[in-house]
């Protein structure tokens, strides 16, 4: 019990020796408006621009010697190597037909 009282008095002394912080006045926030969805106007423009575009996915396979090389690479090295292979068109397109 005496240890608890002693500890409390030490804590009180430490707290009183610390500089007292003055409360910082909080900034007044502007009044909130209801959602206006300003971004939706831009999205409509993009939708119009993109409406005529068509995309096609194609599965690709890399050559066996490149796959062997990638087995000993870290993830980052592998992603960089795949990027290089794709830029150099060193892959085979696989038909799903």
Protein Blocks (a to p, Z undefined) as FASTA:
>chain_A
ZZmmmmmmmmmmmmmmpccdddddddddddddddeklmlmmmmmmmmmmmmpccdddddd
ddfklmmmmmmpcfklmmmmmmmmmmnopacdddfZZ
